[in-house]
Each structure stands twice: as structure tokens, then as C-alpha cells.
Amino acid sequence: MLREQVVVSATTPSGSVRSHTVNEFLTFRLGNEEYGIEILKVQEIRGYDSITQIANAPSFIKGVVNLRGVIVPIVDMRIKFGLSDADYNQFTVVIILNVASRVMGIVVDGVSDVISLDAEQMRPAPGLGPVIDTEYIMGLGTVDERMLILIDIEKLMGSSDMGLLDNSLN
Amino acid sequence: MSTDLEQFYEIFFEESSELLADMETCLLRLDVNSPDLEDLNAIFRAAHSIKGGAGTFGFTDMTETTHMLETLLDKLRKGELEVRSEMVDAFLKAGDVIKEQLAGHRGEGQADPAAAAAICEELKRLSDEVLVPPAIEIPIINTKTEIIPVENEVAVDEIRPVSMDDSSKLTYCIQFSNDGMSNATIENLFANLKQLGIVENNTPKNEKELCKLKLTTSNSEEDIWETLAFVVDPANLKIEVDSSDSAEVNVTETRISDATHANVESLVEEDVCATTPMPPAPGYGFFPGAPAAPKDIDDSEFNLNSPQQQSVGSNKNELQATSNKPSSKANTTTPANEASSIRVSVEKVDQMINLVGELVITQAMLAQTASQFDPVVFEKLHSGMNQLERNTRDLQESVMSIRMMPISFVFSRYPRVVRDLASKLNKRVELKTVGENTELDKSLIEKIADPLTHLVRNSLDHGIETPERRIAAGKVAQGTITLRAFHQGGSIVIEVSDDGAGLNRGKILAKARERGLPVHDGMTDQEVWLLIFEAGFSTAEAVTDVSGRGVGMDVVKRNIQSMGGRIDIESVFGVGTRISIRLPLTLAILDGLSVAVGDQMFIVPLNYITESLQPSAADIKTVSGHGRVVQVRGEYLPVIALHEVFNLRPNVTAVHEGILVILEAEGYKAALFVDDLVGQHQVVIKSLESNYRRVQGVSGATIMGDGKVALILDTAALVLSSKQEFV
């Protein structure tokens, strides 16, 4: 089961989802939209704390925090996805991720729950033209009347336009 | 058995490396004119141990080389041959070959069999020289050469010469289980034993698993143990003094009689055991008619008495005796040092250091919280916090000290470098080391070795003149290179100084002009000396295989800077040069000044700060409208506004309202403009790159007492960037 999921995330090309696998996703809100990321990539969830800014970093990189002695960079997904209001209130949380053998955090508007999706509930993302980069979207999930945007978080965080990794810059 | 052995490979490799290093140290210490027997023995033991280990693991190439080494060494320590510098060279070379072979077995590179064969040949030649009349072979005329031929006769007659007094010979019964041993191993073992003395195989024909040998030798039981312990499982090994041999001196007889007593009645044996450690006199009492044995022999016998008797006495005691053996052996080969240390992997230590770092931070956080409580009401809490603080500090210090190693680990390799190079360049050089016990972090020890080697080679090649030139200059023919290490403040200083020619200012300037570097005659000496660290800079007239290509000094400088260190040169033409390297004690902790800009906190490494000041408005000038400079004691320094570099919103924008921190890096100065100074801290350096990428102007991060992250400024980069703006 566990291995299967890893295989899926590693081999599934963006936009298509292999059938007969059930994946668990952590869902969170960004503005009015609901997103999901693979639960196995999540290390922990914590409140939004004081952050040390990093000089000359892109605006969506809020800075770094001390996570029990480890320096962890924090990305604000709302700024990254260009959502208008990115205010910090008591619901603002940081999801600490373990991707590409690194630890990093993303700021979101709130965490909803963990849901399981089987293949029928997952649809490939439609081509949205040049408006949105669908490269990092694994697909769209439907639970009852809700629509989940499933993000390939590993690919997103490792991408060069995030500028989180040294090698992606070159 | 072979599969079981593999788990011991690593131990063997490590031990062999250490033994080789020991051997080299002893060799270099060895005075050719009056060799210390103890040193020779130590070298022999090292070679012997390596050979034994290599034999066990089936590394035949190593066995062969060490065997040749051992043969020659054995003759030397028995005084059959005179030590000559030629031999020391051969030994050193053999050591190198064995090192290569060892690396080969480790899977790092490939040993050159031709080199091994060549060195074996040379060692063999050296040890065979004894056959030729020594009058021709050994031109050095002293009284000892006269004696040698006599002993040489013996050497020719017998294959294994035993030059010691016959009366000290003993016959031992050796019994061990050869279960699982190959024929080759047993043959090898026999060959080894034959070196010790006369071997007689008493193994019954129908006996498959038990080997019984009789060995008559002048060597102690310890030597036999050493020979066997590598091959035979000590639990199955039994060495006894042969009781049937009657032609022995009285000390042996004492023991034999003890043994017989013991066999008859174990109670008696107990008593005899109790009396053995006593001085010889009562022992002789048993045999009043026996002649007195030479003092030194019975001393050595007495040391061995107790375990031997136990092994003779009963099987129960035998176990104890065998378990005693290895420890006593370890004690004789290396004094005290080894017994009181353990091998721990570096990762474990690093993990511990990390955890302690966390503990320190947590403690600081707790202390900050506790300080808000009323000291009267919460008296106990406060005293507890004080104690916690003290304990954490002690713990941190002792954990850090685990990683600390004396610099002698690095220094010890240079006698060899200097020796080899000096003979190659026909120079006479003495290497002095001062402060070998100065400790610094292990990771720094590893990193400093290469740059330091380069500096030593440089001193030797460029610094020290040839003896003729030295004499012409009125100096002693022998040059001196001094390696010195000492602590100064929070850093360690390592100096390489020589009493050679010194740097030639004119030559360096001319060369710099030739290479198109921006130089002028008004440069200070210090600035001129720094030119030699430029890439591709060399003043050597000819390129040799030692130096002259101009690569190196720039690498040295870069390496030292990457360690957070600094390098300085002092030189007087014709008198000498001193290069000093200043390094932080450890890479994990840094002394820093915390400065505030807006709501952010930054750490400036303390070793770059020369001073901090609040300038008056009149001292601040602008250059061509924008670039600001500040006048500090007649010097104009560029002002780097940290909030501009990092795009922050500062609390103060006028320079004279804030603080200027004067930084000095790589010979350049600049003034860093910040809002305020906060305090001085020792901070634990954390990598920013482990989860993020490199950030311009920042060398790392740390966690402050309140749990927040503060960035550590890359001072050198900041200063250099200011230089680019203004030049």
C-alpha cells in the first residue's frame, strides 16, 4: 500500500492518474479554493510563528523558522498562487513537508481534513491555457460536492521558479 | 571462518594505519648513530603486528613486504647489523608501500606490485649484506663494526640466529586446535614459529584437530603469543613450559617444580602461586645448589611467572590466563594511552553535539521565561535555573572537547615531508614543533593538513637556502623550520616560520607588474606579501616538481578562508618568513556580535570586527552623490547599509543616528551601518543550505535564545562587494 503510493507519485505523469489506487490527501484551504497534497509528504502541522526574513528572496518565501533546531524555509502558498488577500490570523497554519529529502513549510489558510480518494474520484486536470500552470497539478478530486485541487507538491517545491533549491537555479 | 573475518577488516585497516603511523614516527626519531633499542623494538612490533593481521586476512602482498621489513629489523634489534640512514629510507619507503597496499585492500586505489617487489628486493639486499665482509660494506669506522663479523658467522651458520645467551632458552609445549584452518595458514604459522627458535612437530599422526608443537626459543612466551594470537583462537591455545626439558637454568626449574607440585595437589598450587611475585631470593631457596642466574633474565622471567603457572596448574585457571594475555600485550606495546580510550564513530559524536546545542537553546529559552517571574516568590525556580545553566555549559564544553584533538596529529606528518624534501633539494633543515598539544576540532585537523603541508614545502623550497648560500650569508648551514601552535582568544594560531631568505619585495612587485596586477611602489609590505596568494603567482625561476607553478598559495588561502580562518605573512628579507594561520577553535560555534536592523537580528562574526562606533554627522561624506564614506581616524571607509543590502525597513536611516561596525576582511575595510548593537553571543552555526539554498551575503543561520532564527552575515562577501562598488 505504502509502496504503491510512492510509485504512483514517482511515475504518474502530470494530468493522468493511475487507476485502482487509493490515495490519502491532506486538504487545506487557500482563499476559497480547496487543495490536497499527499499525506505521506506531510511531516507535521504547526501554527504560524515569528519568521526570520531572508534577504532578497522572492516575496512568497516568507523566511526561515527554527523547527526544533532545524532551519526550515517557509513558503506562503497564497502569495505563490497569487491569491489577493494573504493575512495571518489564528487559522493560518504552516504545513511542514518532507519533500526531495528536505524539510520545508507552506503557509495555508487552514487545514480541513484527511480524505481518501480512489481512482474514480480523481480526474485529470483540464487544460486551462496559459492562465494557470497546470504542470504541478496532479488532478482534480471530487468529494461530494467539493472539488479538490491535487498538487504534486514534490514537483512544485523542486521547481526552479520556486528557487528553493540551489541546483534548480542553475 | 572467512566470512566471520570480514567484520574485522575495518578494525585491521584502522589498526594497521595507526601502527604504520607509529612506525614512521619511531623511524624518524631514530638516531642512526646511536639507535634506541626501544624504538627498534617498537618498529619491529608494529611491522610484526601488521604482518600477523595481514596473514590472518590473507593479504599476502602485505605479508611479504612486512616479512622482509621484519627480517631486517630483527637483525638490527639483535645488533647483527648497524643501522644506517639508507635502511631508514628503505623502511620509510616500505611503510609507504604497505600503506598503498592497505589502501588497495580497502578498495581505495591500486597498489603497485612493482614498487612492492622493488622494496622487498632492497630490504633483502640490506639484510643480506651481512654475508659480505663488513669491512667493505660498512665504511663507518667505530668499535662496534669490529664485533659484528663474529656474530655474522653465527648468522651464516644458522638460518635463524639466536644471539642471546643459551641459558635463557626455554622449551615450550604449544597446543592448539587447528579446526577450520587451511594448510597454508598452518604452514605460515610454522614458518613464523621457526623464526623464533627450533620447532618440533609433535602432533600425533591420527590427530586431526589438535596441533602439538615443541618450541625451543630464547623469546619470551609473550612473543610466541604474539605470533600465534593472530592465527589461532586464543581460547583454544595453550602454551606451557615443557617440563621434560631438564637443561634449564634454575628459574625455569623453580617453575617446573611448581608445576609438578600443582599437578599433584591443587591446594599446594595455590600456595606456590602466592609466593611467585616475591623477589627471587626465596625462590632459589628450593634449590640451594643451583647456580645464580643473571639478574636481567630472572627479572623478565618473573614477570611471566604467574600466568604461566596458572596455565600449568589447572584448566580452570587457564581461561583466566588466556584472557589476561591480550591485555598485558596491549600494555607493553603502547603505554596506558590505548587502554583508556574507546573508538566512537564521528556521527555519534556529532549527533551528541547537536543535541547539546538544542539543550543549550532550550535552556536559554527557559532562562528567559523564568527571568520574568518574581525572584522572591519563585526562589527555588531561579536557583534551579542557575544550576541548569551551569550544568548545560559544562556539558557543552565537555561534549565539544570530545571532538578536540591535539594538533600533533597534523604536525607528526611533517618530519617525514621535511626529511624527504630536504634530501631531494640538498638542503639541511631541522624541523621544530612547538605546542603540539594544542587542541582543535577534528574536522579542522583534517582540513588544515593539506594547506599546512603546502606551506611547509614552500618554506623549504623557497625559504631555506642551500647550505653554501647560508654560510655565505653568515648563517648556520642548517636551516630551521618551526611549526608552532597556540591558543589566542577564541582561536588557534598555527605558525610556519623559517630562518631562510625571506620574501623579496622587489621581485614580487616586478612579477606582479609582469602579470598585470595593479601594484605600485607605495604599497605596504603586508599588501605586497599578500600578492603571493594571487592565483598563478610564483617567483621561482624554474618550475620543479616541488613548486614553482604558482598553484597552491591561492588554494591555501581559499582553504583557510573556507574554514573561517585568516592567513598573515610577516617577512624580513634575508632573515626569514613567518606565515600565521588563525582559525576558529571549532566550526560548530562562532563568536558573534548581534546587530539589529528594523525587527531583524543578524550575527556578525566577531573575528572580522575591528571596532564599533557612532559617527558624527560631519564624518559622513558622499562620493559622486550616492556612495557614502565615513572618515575613521584619517581613513575613508565605504559605508555598507545593511538595510539596503537586504531590502529591510530600518528604524534609523541617518548614518550618524545608527552604529557603524568597522569590518576588516582580506585586507579591506568597510563600515557596516546598522540600527543598533544588541550583544555578544556564542552561537551554534546551522546550515541554511540543508533545507534551503545559499543566500548572497549570508553564511549561515543560528538560533537565538528566544528560539528565533538569526542569519549570520558573510562578512568577507559584504566587504568585497563594497570594494567592487567603489573601485
Boltz contact constraints between the chains, C-beta under 6 A:
constraints:
  - contact:
      token1: [A, 50]
      token2: [B, 708]
      max_distance: 6.0
  - contact:
      token1: [A, 52]
      token2: [B, 709]
      max_distance: 6.0
  - contact:
      token1: [A, 53]
      token2: [B, 600]
      max_distance: 6.0
  - contact:
      token1: [A, 54]
      token2: [B, 695]
      max_distance: 6.0
  - contact:
      token1: [A, 55]
      token2: [B, 646]
      max_distance: 6.0
  - contact:
      token1: [A, 64]
      token2: [B, 709]
      max_distance: 6.0
  - contact:
      token1: [A, 66]
      token2: [B, 703]
      max_distance: 6.0
  - contact:
      token1: [A, 66]
      token2: [B, 707]
      max_distance: 6.0
  - contact:
      token1: [A, 66]
      token2: [B, 709]
      max_distance: 6.0
  - contact:
      token1: [A, 69]
      token2: [B, 358]
      max_distance: 6.0
  - contact:
      token1: [A, 71]
      token2: [B, 686]
      max_distance: 6.0
  - contact:
      token1: [A, 71]
      token2: [B, 688]
      max_distance: 6.0
  - contact:
      token1: [A, 71]
      token2: [B, 701]
      max_distance: 6.0
  - contact:
      token1: [A, 71]
      token2: [B, 709]
      max_distance: 6.0
  - contact:
      token1: [A, 72]
      token2: [B, 691]
      max_distance: 6.0
  - contact:
      token1: [A, 73]
      token2: [B, 691]
      max_distance: 6.0
  - contact:
      token1: [A, 73]
      token2: [B, 692]
      max_distance: 6.0
  - contact:
      token1: [A, 102]
      token2: [B, 691]
      max_distance: 6.0
  - contact:
      token1: [A, 103]
      token2: [B, 691]
      max_distance: 6.0
  - contact:
      token1: [A, 104]
      token2: [B, 691]
      max_distance: 6.0
  - contact:
      token1: [A, 165]
      token2: [B, 693]
      max_distance: 6.0
  - contact:
      token1: [A, 166]
      token2: [B, 693]
      max_distance: 6.0
  - contact:
      token1: [A, 166]
      token2: [B, 694]
      max_distance: 6.0
